[in-house]
């Protein structure tokens, strides 16, 4: 486990091992995920790289069509 201190203006320095593990460089952005009293930090660039990973070759479906399919029982909520 690694820690750092929060400054009077709310800034903190990430420990070197954290920067190295996430391959963070000056200017990179990070994302903080808060859930049930815990906080996780992710590199934003890693999320951006996932864009387009899930391909869909079929026709586009709008939200109305999805809702009608859910209501008709075609898909579970």
MIMARRO-486807 format. One record per atom (N, C-alpha, C, CB): residue in three letters; atom name; x negated, y, z. Coordinates in steps of 0.001 Angstrom, whole numbers, plus 500000, padded with zeros to 6 digits. Each point is the difference from the previous one (the first is absolute). Glycine has a CB too. Example, Ala and Ser with C-alpha at 12.3 -4.5 7.8 and 13.67 -1.06 7.14 Angstrom:
2
KOLGU  res  atom      px      py      pz
KOLGU  ALA     N  486810  494310  507800
KOLGU  ALA    CA  500890  501190  500000
KOLGU  ALA     C  499100  501200  500000
KOLGU  ALA    CB  501892  498827  501246
KOLGU  SER     N  498458  502223  498034
KOLGU  SER    CA  499180  501190  500060
KOLGU  SER     C  500770  501090  500730
KOLGU  SER    CB  498816  499372  497855
! end
This chain:
77
KOLGU  res  atom      px      py      pz
KOLGU  UNK     N  499149  498838  500000
KOLGU  UNK    CA  500851  501162  500000
KOLGU  UNK     C  499098  501232  500000
KOLGU  UNK    CB  501873  498762  501222
KOLGU  UNK     N  498541  502255  498042
KOLGU  UNK    CA  499221  501224  499893
KOLGU  UNK     C  500883  501185  500342
KOLGU  UNK    CB  498515  498970  498245
KOLGU  UNK     N  500906  502078  502283
KOLGU  UNK    CA  500780  501164  500384
KOLGU  UNK     C  499321  501291  499618
KOLGU  UNK    CB  500940  498694  501854
KOLGU  UNK     N  499809  502370  498295
KOLGU  UNK    CA  499467  501338  499775
KOLGU  UNK     C  500795  500963  500870
KOLGU  UNK    CB  499278  499442  497611
KOLGU  UNK     N  500236  501789  502499
KOLGU  UNK    CA  500630  501007  500841
KOLGU  UNK     C  500764  500995  499140
KOLGU  UNK    CB  498187  499730  501720
KOLGU  UNK     N  502968  500702  498758
KOLGU  UNK    CA  500810  501000  499316
KOLGU  UNK     C  499534  501385  500442
KOLGU  UNK    CB  501988  498412  499856
KOLGU  UNK     N  497754  502479  499182
KOLGU  UNK    CA  499570  501365  500331
KOLGU  UNK     C  501204  500838  500441
KOLGU  UNK    CB  498091  499827  498340
KOLGU  UNK     N  501642  501388  502102
KOLGU  UNK    CA  501056  500912  500453
KOLGU  UNK     C  500979  500337  498884
KOLGU  UNK    CB  498410  500943  501664
KOLGU  UNK     N  501166  498963  497079
KOLGU  UNK    CA  500906  500302  498882
KOLGU  UNK     C  500524  498731  499322
KOLGU  UNK    CB  498761  502143  499647
KOLGU  UNK     N  501094  496699  501040
KOLGU  UNK    CA  500594  498761  499515
KOLGU  UNK     C  499168  499235  498992
KOLGU  UNK    CB  502130  501059  500412
KOLGU  UNK     N  496615  499311  499415
KOLGU  UNK    CA  499141  499290  499050
KOLGU  UNK     C  499204  498917  500717
KOLGU  UNK    CB  499842  502064  498569
KOLGU  UNK     N  499791  496905  500675
KOLGU  UNK    CA  499137  498953  500527
KOLGU  UNK     C  499059  499544  498893
KOLGU  UNK    CB  501775  499262  501662
KOLGU  UNK     N  497100  500189  498722
KOLGU  UNK    CA  499060  499462  499019
KOLGU  UNK     C  500157  498482  500003
KOLGU  UNK    CB  498355  501946  500319
KOLGU  UNK     N  501776  497476  498513
KOLGU  UNK    CA  500111  498555  499917
KOLGU  UNK     C  498631  499377  500250
KOLGU  UNK    CB  501930  500189  498374
KOLGU  UNK     N  498020  498775  502462
KOLGU  UNK    CA  498716  499341  500220
KOLGU  UNK     C  499424  499464  498682
KOLGU  UNK    CB  500732  499392  502336
KOLGU  UNK     N  497948  500595  497585
KOLGU  UNK    CA  499317  499572  498781
KOLGU  UNK     C  500456  498612  499556
KOLGU  UNK    CB  498034  501395  500658
KOLGU  UNK     N  502122  497683  500276
KOLGU  UNK    CA  500400  498642  499625
KOLGU  UNK     C  501384  499985  499344
KOLGU  UNK    CB  498611  499102  501890
KOLGU  UNK     N  502282  501789  498545
KOLGU  UNK    CA  501336  500090  499390
KOLGU  UNK     C  499885  500552  498585
KOLGU  UNK    CB  501057  500342  502268
KOLGU  UNK     N  498161  500724  497557
KOLGU  UNK    CA  499804  500575  498665
KOLGU  UNK     C  499382  498981  499055
KOLGU  UNK    CB  499732  502270  501020
KOLGU  UNK     N  499301  496982  499478
KOLGU  UNK    CA  499351  498996  499155
KOLGU  UNK     C  500944  498848  499665
KOLGU  UNK    CB  497806  500613  501024
KOLGU  UNK     N  502965  498926  499950
KOLGU  UNK    CA  500933  498885  499777
KOLGU  UNK     C  501036  500351  498943
KOLGU  UNK    CB  499666  499264  502366
KOLGU  UNK     N  500838  501977  497680
KOLGU  UNK    CA  500997  500436  499018
KOLGU  UNK     C  499367  500642  498768
KOLGU  UNK    CB  501596  500335  501873
KOLGU  UNK     N  497066  499698  498080
KOLGU  UNK    CA  499258  500610  498889
KOLGU  UNK     C  500468  501440  499763
KOLGU  UNK    CB  499704  497722  498945
KOLGU  UNK     N  500495  503013  502144
KOLGU  UNK    CA  500472  501384  499900
KOLGU  UNK     C  498848  500940  499689
KOLGU  UNK    CB  501846  499491  501611
KOLGU  UNK     N  498424  501450  497522
KOLGU  UNK    CA  499030  501011  499608
KOLGU  UNK     C  500597  501374  500306
KOLGU  UNK    CB  499023  498494  498177
KOLGU  UNK     N  500134  502538  501945
KOLGU  UNK    CA  500545  501344  500206
KOLGU  UNK     C  501016  500344  498905
KOLGU  UNK    CB  497847  500704  501118
KOLGU  UNK     N  503283  499826  499292
KOLGU  UNK    CA  501052  500356  499054
KOLGU  UNK     C  501078  498940  499844
KOLGU  UNK    CB  498319  501338  498830
KOLGU  UNK     N  501402  497397  501612
KOLGU  UNK    CA  501036  498963  499949
KOLGU  UNK     C  501124  500365  500953
KOLGU  UNK    CB  498291  498239  499403
KOLGU  UNK     N  502900  501309  500290
KOLGU  UNK    CA  501144  500211  500887
KOLGU  UNK     C  500349  498680  500653
KOLGU  UNK    CB  500875  501898  498575
KOLGU  UNK     N  499698  498176  502616
KOLGU  UNK    CA  500442  498796  500700
KOLGU  UNK     C  501473  500137  500351
KOLGU  UNK    CB  497678  499614  500925
KOLGU  UNK     N  502959  499266  499322
KOLGU  UNK    CA  501422  499926  500309
KOLGU  UNK     C  500136  499357  501374
KOLGU  UNK    CB  500655  499834  497533
KOLGU  UNK     N  500166  500754  503331
KOLGU  UNK    CA  500226  499454  501331
KOLGU  UNK     C  501377  499356  500048
KOLGU  UNK    CB  498490  501743  501036
KOLGU  UNK     N  501547  496976  499274
KOLGU  UNK    CA  501244  499255  500106
KOLGU  UNK     C  500293  499789  501474
KOLGU  UNK    CB  499629  498851  497763
KOLGU  UNK     N  501494  501697  502712
KOLGU  UNK    CA  500374  499870  501406
KOLGU  UNK     C  501184  499049  500106
KOLGU  UNK    CB  499159  502338  500518
KOLGU  UNK     N  500704  496662  500365
KOLGU  UNK    CA  501058  499004  500158
KOLGU  UNK     C  499949  499421  501406
KOLGU  UNK    CB  499915  499455  497538
KOLGU  UNK     N  501173  500656  503172
KOLGU  UNK    CA  500168  499415  501335
KOLGU  UNK     C  498818  500273  500927
KOLGU  UNK    CB  501389  498237  498954
KOLGU  UNK     N  498222  503032  501129
KOLGU  UNK    CA  498966  500392  500935
KOLGU  UNK     C  498574  499756  499540
KOLGU  UNK    CB  501637  499544  501714
KOLGU  UNK     N  498169  500009  497055
KOLGU  UNK    CA  498649  499822  499474
KOLGU  UNK     C  499814  500893  498777
KOLGU  UNK    CB  499920  497617  500864
KOLGU  UNK     N  498839  502687  498833
KOLGU  UNK    CA  499667  500802  498826
KOLGU  UNK     C  498950  499246  499200
KOLGU  UNK    CB  500538  502182  501202
KOLGU  UNK     N  499693  497699  497501
KOLGU  UNK    CA  499025  499378  499107
KOLGU  UNK     C  499582  501032  498973
KOLGU  UNK    CB  500999  497691  500337
KOLGU  UNK     N  497755  502272  499284
KOLGU  UNK    CA  499492  500950  499027
KOLGU  UNK     C  499634  499244  498730
KOLGU  UNK    CB  499143  501534  501831
KOLGU  UNK     N  501329  498970  497039
KOLGU  UNK    CA  499714  499402  498703
KOLGU  UNK     C  499397  501053  499101
KOLGU  UNK    CB  501876  498345  500263
KOLGU  UNK     N  497267  501230  498850
KOLGU  UNK    CA  499461  500920  499011
KOLGU  UNK     C  501065  500212  498936
KOLGU  UNK    CB  497604  499248  500440
KOLGU  UNK     N  502753  501996  499274
KOLGU  UNK    CA  501041  500293  499020
KOLGU  UNK     C  499619  499459  498627
KOLGU  UNK    CB  500635  502050  501296
KOLGU  UNK     N  498101  498082  498336
KOLGU  UNK    CA  499575  499521  498689
KOLGU  UNK     C  500308  498525  499804
KOLGU  UNK    CB  498212  501718  500010
KOLGU  UNK     N  501699  497469  501060
KOLGU  UNK    CA  500274  498574  499858
KOLGU  UNK     C  501471  499769  499675
KOLGU  UNK    CB  498139  499474  501605
KOLGU  UNK     N  502742  501365  498935
KOLGU  UNK    CA  501423  499895  499698
KOLGU  UNK     C  500251  500413  498554
KOLGU  UNK    CB  500584  500460  502414
KOLGU  UNK     N  498768  500624  497164
KOLGU  UNK    CA  500164  500475  498630
KOLGU  UNK     C  499574  498949  498981
KOLGU  UNK    CB  499629  502326  500810
KOLGU  UNK     N  499364  496885  499521
KOLGU  UNK    CA  499535  498968  499065
KOLGU  UNK     C  501026  498903  499784
KOLGU  UNK    CB  497687  500488  500715
KOLGU  UNK     N  503292  499398  500180
KOLGU  UNK    CA  501014  498962  499861
KOLGU  UNK     C  501094  500359  498997
KOLGU  UNK    CB  499526  499362  502339
KOLGU  UNK     N  500518  501918  497238
KOLGU  UNK    CA  501046  500424  499065
KOLGU  UNK     C  499946  499144  498733
KOLGU  UNK    CB  499897  502362  500912
KOLGU  UNK     N  501244  497087  498720
KOLGU  UNK    CA  500098  499219  498776
KOLGU  UNK     C  499630  498537  500157
KOLGU  UNK    CB  499510  502065  498812
KOLGU  UNK     N  500146  497498  502404
KOLGU  UNK    CA  499617  498601  500204
KOLGU  UNK     C  501189  499075  499745
KOLGU  UNK    CB  498267  500715  501685
KOLGU  UNK     N  502902  499684  498773
KOLGU  UNK    CA  501200  499191  499786
KOLGU  UNK     C  500654  500432  498697
KOLGU  UNK    CB  500342  499703  502497
KOLGU  UNK     N  499523  499487  496502
KOLGU  UNK    CA  500544  500317  498684
KOLGU  UNK     C  501415  499437  499877
KOLGU  UNK    CB  497674  500001  499002
KOLGU  UNK     N  503175  500711  500290
KOLGU  UNK    CA  501362  499553  499729
KOLGU  UNK     C  500249  500183  498511
KOLGU  UNK    CB  500806  500605  502351
KOLGU  UNK     N  499411  498287  496955
KOLGU  UNK    CA  500180  500067  498550
KOLGU  UNK     C  501448  500178  499573
KOLGU  UNK    CB  498005  498586  499797
KOLGU  UNK     N  502921  501374  501143
KOLGU  UNK    CA  501409  500110  499647
KOLGU  UNK     C  500456  501434  499915
KOLGU  UNK    CB  500386  497829  501079
KOLGU  UNK     N  500913  502350  498678
KOLGU  UNK    CA  500541  501360  499903
KOLGU  UNK     C  500009  500691  501367
KOLGU  UNK    CB  501415  499276  498049
KOLGU  UNK     N  498525  502053  501935
KOLGU  UNK    CA  500078  500760  501238
KOLGU  UNK     C  501407  499912  500568
KOLGU  UNK    CB  498191  501558  499201
KOLGU  UNK     N  501916  498421  502102
KOLGU  UNK    CA  501290  499909  500683
KOLGU  UNK     C  500107  501207  500916
KOLGU  UNK    CB  500038  497442  499890
KOLGU  UNK     N  501103  503273  500031
KOLGU  UNK    CA  500144  501161  500874
KOLGU  UNK     C  500592  499585  501348
KOLGU  UNK    CB  500293  501488  497985
KOLGU  UNK     N  499690  499428  502966
KOLGU  UNK    CA  500467  499698  501353
KOLGU  UNK     C  501464  499593  500029
KOLGU  UNK    CB  498326  501602  500871
KOLGU  UNK     N  502495  498981  498261
KOLGU  UNK    CA  501412  499621  499949
KOLGU  UNK     C  500181  498550  499613
KOLGU  UNK    CB  500566  502332  499413
KOLGU  UNK     N  498673  497221  499593
KOLGU  UNK    CA  500077  498601  499576
KOLGU  UNK     C  499521  499069  501114
KOLGU  UNK    CB  499643  500708  497611
KOLGU  UNK     N  499313  499700  503084
KOLGU  UNK    CA  499507  499168  501107
KOLGU  UNK     C  501035  499910  501108
KOLGU  UNK    CB  497645  500652  499450
KOLGU  UNK     N  503011  500451  500868
KOLGU  UNK    CA  501018  499991  501050
KOLGU  UNK     C  501191  499130  499594
KOLGU  UNK    CB  499277  502305  500712
KOLGU  UNK     N  501152  497811  498017
KOLGU  UNK    CA  501118  499150  499537
KOLGU  UNK     C  499632  498528  500078
KOLGU  UNK    CB  500767  501834  498476
KOLGU  UNK     N  498007  497804  501201
KOLGU  UNK    CA  499557  498606  500078
KOLGU  UNK     C  499990  499544  501455
KOLGU  UNK    CB  498602  500287  497912
KOLGU  UNK     N  500962  500590  502999
KOLGU  UNK    CA  499981  499628  501413
KOLGU  UNK     C  501422  499783  500528
KOLGU  UNK    CB  497862  501300  500300
KOLGU  UNK     N  503047  499630  499356
KOLGU  UNK    CA  501377  499914  500480
KOLGU  UNK     C  500694  498759  499438
KOLGU  UNK    CB  500088  502509  500178
KOLGU  UNK     N  499604  497131  498595
KOLGU  UNK    CA  500655  498844  499386
KOLGU  UNK     C  499440  498676  500515
KOLGU  UNK    CB  500414  501386  497977
KOLGU  UNK     N  498511  498693  502813
KOLGU  UNK    CA  499426  498776  500573
KOLGU  UNK     C  498900  499414  499144
KOLGU  UNK    CB  502174  499554  501055
KOLGU  UNK     N  497453  501115  497871
KOLGU  UNK    CA  498944  499483  499126
KOLGU  UNK     C  498651  500006  500705
KOLGU  UNK    CB  501270  500817  498006
KOLGU  UNK     N  498544  500133  502926
KOLGU  UNK    CA  498766  500043  500790
KOLGU  UNK     C  500351  500251  501451
KOLGU  UNK    CB  498680  500844  498023
KOLGU  UNK     N  500471  498692  502874
KOLGU  UNK    CA  500234  500212  501434
KOLGU  UNK     C  499419  501337  500416
KOLGU  UNK    CB  499963  497518  500427
KOLGU  UNK     N  500695  503136  500524
KOLGU  UNK    CA  499508  501293  500503
KOLGU  UNK     C  498858  499803  500939
KOLGU  UNK    CB  502246  500973  499757
! end
